[in-house]
């Protein structure tokens, strides 16, 4: 069983997966709207969903692999929580922040988009780390019994 990596390492892995997710989303949008001629709104929704599934798969296998390996619940449960947290924050948060940054504050669209991605990314990391991929029962570390023994949690 893998040990629980530091928060910094998980954050860096999260950012790497997110960067790949942006490329997946842009590629899916280009393929669906550009090459296949789909409506841009439908293509956007499909591209976002493609990126969400891509990111979940990488987080499941890499960023938070220690949770899966330590018996941290079902993958389907984590996928549902991922969609309910990261999917909602990404869609609604980016739209709301862009409206405020550009519409109210008059920020440059590209700078505003980067700021919205950064803010939503921080919220998404927190929700992944504390809710979606919460290790073990009642927030205990994967592979650690919840009983107190000898001043430390005892390994299984």
CORURLIN-V843243 format. One record per residue. N is the residue number from 0. RES is the residue in one small letter. PSI is psi in whole degrees, -180 to 180 (999 if undefined). Layout:
BEGIN
n:N res:RES psi:PSI
n:N res:RES psi:PSI
END
This chain:
BEGIN
n:0 res:x psi:137
n:1 res:x psi:152
n:2 res:x psi:165
n:3 res:x psi:114
n:4 res:x psi:162
n:5 res:x psi:160
n:6 res:x psi:-40
n:7 res:x psi:-45
n:8 res:x psi:-43
n:9 res:x psi:-39
n:10 res:x psi:-45
n:11 res:x psi:-41
n:12 res:x psi:-42
n:13 res:x psi:-45
n:14 res:x psi:-39
n:15 res:x psi:-45
n:16 res:x psi:-43
n:17 res:x psi:-40
n:18 res:x psi:-42
n:19 res:x psi:-38
n:20 res:x psi:-38
n:21 res:x psi:-44
n:22 res:x psi:-41
n:23 res:x psi:-45
n:24 res:x psi:-46
n:25 res:x psi:-40
n:26 res:x psi:-43
n:27 res:x psi:-41
n:28 res:x psi:-45
n:29 res:x psi:-42
n:30 res:x psi:-47
n:31 res:x psi:-49
n:32 res:x psi:-41
n:33 res:x psi:-60
n:34 res:x psi:-38
n:35 res:x psi:-9
n:36 res:x psi:22
n:37 res:x psi:154
n:38 res:x psi:139
n:39 res:x psi:-30
n:40 res:x psi:-44
n:41 res:x psi:-42
n:42 res:x psi:-38
n:43 res:x psi:-47
n:44 res:x psi:-43
n:45 res:x psi:-38
n:46 res:x psi:-41
n:47 res:x psi:-45
n:48 res:x psi:-40
n:49 res:x psi:-45
n:50 res:x psi:-40
n:51 res:x psi:-46
n:52 res:x psi:-41
n:53 res:x psi:-50
n:54 res:x psi:-42
n:55 res:x psi:-46
n:56 res:x psi:-44
n:57 res:x psi:-41
n:58 res:x psi:-39
n:59 res:x psi:-40
n:60 res:x psi:-20
n:61 res:x psi:-67
n:62 res:x psi:-48
n:63 res:x psi:37
n:64 res:x psi:-30
n:65 res:x psi:-27
n:66 res:x psi:-48
n:67 res:x psi:-45
n:68 res:x psi:-24
n:69 res:x psi:11
n:70 res:x psi:37
n:71 res:x psi:46
n:72 res:x psi:-173
n:73 res:x psi:149
n:74 res:x psi:-37
n:75 res:x psi:-42
n:76 res:x psi:-43
n:77 res:x psi:-39
n:78 res:x psi:-43
n:79 res:x psi:-44
n:80 res:x psi:-37
n:81 res:x psi:-46
n:82 res:x psi:-40
n:83 res:x psi:-21
n:84 res:x psi:-69
n:85 res:x psi:-41
n:86 res:x psi:-46
n:87 res:x psi:-47
n:88 res:x psi:-43
n:89 res:x psi:-48
n:90 res:x psi:-57
n:91 res:x psi:-41
n:92 res:x psi:-46
n:93 res:x psi:-42
n:94 res:x psi:-46
n:95 res:x psi:-46
n:96 res:x psi:-40
n:97 res:x psi:-42
n:98 res:x psi:-41
n:99 res:x psi:-49
n:100 res:x psi:-49
n:101 res:x psi:-51
n:102 res:x psi:-41
n:103 res:x psi:-47
n:104 res:x psi:-14
n:105 res:x psi:26
n:106 res:x psi:156
n:107 res:x psi:137
n:108 res:x psi:-44
n:109 res:x psi:-41
n:110 res:x psi:-42
n:111 res:x psi:-40
n:112 res:x psi:-41
n:113 res:x psi:-41
n:114 res:x psi:-42
n:115 res:x psi:-42
n:116 res:x psi:-44
n:117 res:x psi:-44
n:118 res:x psi:-49
n:119 res:x psi:-36
n:120 res:x psi:-42
n:121 res:x psi:-43
n:122 res:x psi:-41
n:123 res:x psi:-40
n:124 res:x psi:-46
n:125 res:x psi:-43
n:126 res:x psi:-37
n:127 res:x psi:-48
n:128 res:x psi:-33
n:129 res:x psi:-23
n:130 res:x psi:-54
n:131 res:x psi:-50
n:132 res:x psi:33
n:133 res:x psi:122
n:134 res:x psi:126
n:135 res:x psi:174
n:136 res:x psi:140
n:137 res:x psi:32
n:138 res:x psi:10
n:139 res:x psi:157
n:140 res:x psi:142
n:141 res:x psi:133
n:142 res:x psi:8
n:143 res:x psi:129
n:144 res:x psi:143
n:145 res:x psi:-2
n:146 res:x psi:144
n:147 res:x psi:130
n:148 res:x psi:119
n:149 res:x psi:31
n:150 res:x psi:-3
n:151 res:x psi:160
n:152 res:x psi:135
n:153 res:x psi:137
n:154 res:x psi:146
n:155 res:x psi:999
END
